[in-house]
Amino acid sequence: FAELHAAVPGLPLASSRVLPGIVLRRDFAAYCPTDGELRALLVAEPLRPALTAPGVEFVVDSEGQYQASLRWIAKRTEALMKHLQSNNVKLLLSSVKQEEVVIYYAKLYGVSVVECLSSEEMALISEITGVSPYMPFGDNMDREITETALVTFCQPLLLVSKRCVHLGFASVCAFQPHCLILCGPVDGVNEQHAAALQEAFTMLQQLFKTVDR
């Protein structure tokens, strides 16, 4: 329930509504508008490539080596974004904050980015779509990307002064997510209404629970 409702203070209760899909309460780190369906990729690690393996020290002896390292990182990141573009990936949903070089090349190649998703949000999206986070820097970065989720719409949503991300997914299960936009004059009233609704949904779950006879 926590991931499927958004409390909006400062509006009358009558402004409450139900929206298809899910609402992520954060703004796009990069937004590239696109029409129709698109492919999304879940990532759980920084997409900026590391210069060394974990636990290995990397020593730079000169400014020239440092600049060469930055060029290698930029080239590698650009290659990854080209690879995503060639696989029709237009949206990255990341549980971590991505570096500026990743955001730069994402915008350059028309890939929208949403960062800092919670573990609960990532788990919900995985449940809806049936996909797991992608590992970009394995032995073969050029392999075809199959771990993509079909997104039916992807757009900004303004809730009073809060910029959010509104997404619709093609669900692989019977669960078709909808998000409750719960409005009220102040936070306290919204919290009371949210708690009451959650209790009502819990009661309905118990009421319609299958009983083995």
C-alpha positions as CSV (number, residue, x, y, z in Angstrom):
1,F,0.0,0.0,0.0
2,A,2.9,2.4,0.8
3,E,4.1,2.2,-2.8
4,L,0.6,2.5,-4.3
5,H,-0.6,5.7,-2.8
6,A,0.7,9.3,-2.7
7,A,-0.5,11.8,-0.1
8,V,-0.9,15.4,-1.3
9,P,-1.4,18.0,1.3
10,G,-2.9,21.4,0.5
11,L,-5.8,20.2,-1.7
12,P,-9.4,19.3,-0.8
13,L,-10.3,15.7,-0.3
14,A,-12.5,15.9,-3.5
15,S,-9.3,16.2,-5.6
16,S,-8.4,12.6,-4.7
17,R,-8.3,10.2,-7.6
18,V,-7.1,6.8,-8.8
19,L,-4.5,6.7,-11.5
20,P,-3.5,3.6,-13.6
21,G,0.0,2.5,-13.1
22,I,2.4,3.6,-10.4
23,V,3.6,7.0,-9.2
24,L,7.2,7.4,-8.2
25,R,7.6,10.4,-5.8
26,R,10.7,11.8,-7.4
27,D,11.6,13.7,-10.6
28,F,13.4,12.4,-13.7
29,A,17.1,12.8,-13.6
30,A,16.9,12.9,-17.4
31,Y,13.6,13.0,-19.3
32,C,13.4,12.4,-23.1
33,P,9.8,12.4,-24.2
34,T,8.6,9.6,-26.4
35,D,5.3,8.5,-27.8
36,G,3.7,5.1,-27.3
37,E,5.2,2.0,-25.7
38,L,8.9,1.8,-24.7
39,R,11.3,-0.6,-23.1
40,A,12.7,0.0,-19.5
41,L,15.7,-1.5,-17.8
42,L,16.1,-1.9,-14.0
43,V,19.6,-1.3,-12.7
44,A,20.9,-1.7,-9.1
45,E,24.5,-0.4,-9.6
46,P,26.3,2.7,-11.0
47,L,26.5,2.5,-14.8
48,R,29.7,4.5,-14.8
49,P,32.4,1.8,-15.3
50,A,35.0,1.3,-12.6
51,L,38.7,1.6,-13.5
52,T,39.7,-1.4,-11.4
53,A,38.1,-4.4,-9.8
54,P,36.9,-4.1,-6.2
55,G,39.8,-4.2,-3.7
56,V,42.4,-3.3,-6.4
57,E,44.2,0.1,-6.0
58,F,44.4,2.3,-9.1
59,V,47.4,4.7,-9.1
60,V,47.5,7.7,-11.4
61,D,51.1,9.1,-11.8
62,S,50.3,12.1,-14.0
63,E,47.6,14.5,-15.2
64,G,47.8,12.9,-18.6
65,Q,47.0,9.5,-17.1
66,Y,44.1,11.0,-15.2
67,Q,42.7,12.6,-18.3
68,A,43.1,9.4,-20.3
69,S,41.2,7.6,-17.5
70,L,38.3,10.1,-17.8
71,R,38.2,9.7,-21.6
72,W,38.1,5.9,-21.2
73,I,35.2,6.2,-18.7
74,A,33.3,8.5,-21.0
75,K,33.9,6.3,-24.1
76,R,32.8,3.2,-22.2
77,T,29.7,4.9,-20.8
78,E,28.8,6.2,-24.3
79,A,29.2,2.7,-25.7
80,L,26.8,1.4,-23.1
81,M,24.1,4.0,-23.9
82,K,24.5,3.2,-27.7
83,H,24.0,-0.4,-26.8
84,L,20.8,0.4,-24.8
85,Q,19.5,2.5,-27.7
86,S,20.1,-0.3,-30.2
87,N,18.1,-2.6,-27.9
88,N,15.2,-0.1,-27.8
89,V,15.7,0.8,-24.1
90,K,14.3,4.2,-23.5
91,L,14.0,4.3,-19.7
92,L,16.4,3.4,-16.9
93,L,15.0,2.8,-13.4
94,S,17.9,2.9,-11.0
95,S,18.0,2.1,-7.3
96,V,21.3,4.1,-7.0
97,K,22.2,7.6,-8.0
98,Q,24.0,7.7,-11.3
99,E,27.0,9.9,-12.1
100,E,26.8,13.0,-14.3
101,V,28.5,11.3,-17.2
102,V,25.7,8.7,-17.3
103,I,23.0,11.3,-17.2
104,Y,24.8,13.3,-20.0
105,Y,25.0,10.3,-22.4
106,A,21.5,9.2,-21.4
107,K,20.1,12.5,-22.6
108,L,22.3,12.4,-25.7
109,Y,20.9,9.0,-26.7
110,G,17.3,9.6,-25.7
111,V,17.2,7.5,-22.6
112,S,15.1,8.8,-19.6
113,V,16.5,8.1,-16.1
114,V,14.8,7.8,-12.7
115,E,17.2,7.4,-9.8
116,C,17.2,6.4,-6.1
117,L,14.2,4.0,-6.2
118,S,13.7,2.3,-2.9
119,S,14.1,-1.5,-2.5
120,E,10.3,-1.7,-2.1
121,E,9.7,0.1,-5.4
122,M,12.2,-2.0,-7.2
123,A,10.6,-5.2,-5.8
124,L,7.1,-4.0,-6.8
125,I,8.3,-3.2,-10.4
126,S,10.0,-6.6,-10.6
127,E,6.8,-8.3,-9.4
128,I,4.7,-6.4,-12.0
129,T,7.1,-6.9,-15.0
130,G,8.8,-10.2,-14.1
131,V,12.3,-8.7,-14.8
132,S,15.3,-8.4,-12.6
133,P,18.0,-5.7,-12.5
134,Y,20.4,-5.7,-15.4
135,M,24.2,-6.3,-14.9
136,P,25.9,-4.1,-17.6
137,F,29.6,-4.8,-17.2
138,G,29.9,-8.5,-17.5
139,D,32.2,-10.5,-19.8
140,N,30.1,-9.6,-22.8
141,M,28.5,-6.1,-22.7
142,D,27.4,-6.4,-26.3
143,R,25.0,-9.3,-25.8
144,E,21.4,-8.7,-26.5
145,I,19.4,-7.2,-23.6
146,T,16.4,-9.4,-22.8
147,E,15.7,-8.2,-19.2
148,T,13.5,-5.3,-20.3
149,A,10.1,-4.3,-19.1
150,L,7.3,-3.0,-21.4
151,V,6.2,0.4,-20.4
152,T,2.9,1.6,-21.8
153,F,3.4,5.2,-20.8
154,C,6.0,7.3,-19.1
155,Q,5.4,11.0,-18.2
156,P,6.0,13.7,-15.6
157,L,3.2,14.3,-13.0
158,L,2.9,17.4,-11.0
159,L,1.3,17.0,-7.6
160,V,0.9,20.6,-6.3
161,S,4.6,21.6,-6.3
162,K,6.0,18.1,-6.2
163,R,7.3,16.7,-9.5
164,C,6.7,12.9,-9.8
165,V,7.1,10.2,-12.4
166,H,4.0,8.4,-13.7
167,L,4.5,5.0,-15.3
168,G,2.3,2.3,-16.7
169,F,3.6,-1.3,-17.1
170,A,2.4,-4.3,-19.1
171,S,1.9,-6.7,-16.2
172,V,2.9,-10.3,-16.6
173,C,0.5,-11.4,-13.8
174,A,-3.1,-10.8,-12.9
175,F,-2.1,-7.8,-10.8
176,Q,-2.8,-4.5,-12.6
177,P,-1.4,-1.7,-10.4
178,H,-3.2,1.5,-9.8
179,C,-2.1,4.4,-7.6
180,L,-4.3,6.3,-5.2
181,I,-3.7,10.1,-5.1
182,L,-5.0,11.0,-1.6
183,C,-5.6,14.7,-1.1
184,G,-6.3,16.6,2.1
185,P,-5.8,20.0,3.7
186,V,-2.8,18.9,5.9
187,D,-0.5,15.9,6.4
188,G,-2.3,14.7,9.5
189,V,-5.6,14.4,7.8
190,N,-4.0,12.5,4.9
191,E,-2.3,10.1,7.3
192,Q,-5.6,9.4,9.0
193,H,-7.3,8.7,5.6
194,A,-4.4,6.6,4.4
195,A,-4.5,4.5,7.6
196,A,-8.3,4.0,7.3
197,L,-8.0,2.9,3.7
198,Q,-5.2,0.5,4.4
199,E,-7.3,-1.1,7.1
200,A,-10.3,-1.3,4.8
201,F,-8.1,-3.1,2.1
202,T,-6.8,-5.5,4.8
203,M,-10.3,-6.3,5.8
204,L,-11.3,-6.9,2.2
205,Q,-8.3,-9.2,1.7
206,Q,-9.4,-11.2,4.7
207,L,-13.0,-11.3,3.5
208,F,-12.1,-12.6,0.1
209,K,-9.4,-14.9,1.2
210,T,-9.7,-18.4,-0.1
211,V,-10.6,-20.9,2.6
212,D,-9.6,-24.5,2.2
213,R,-12.4,-26.8,3.1
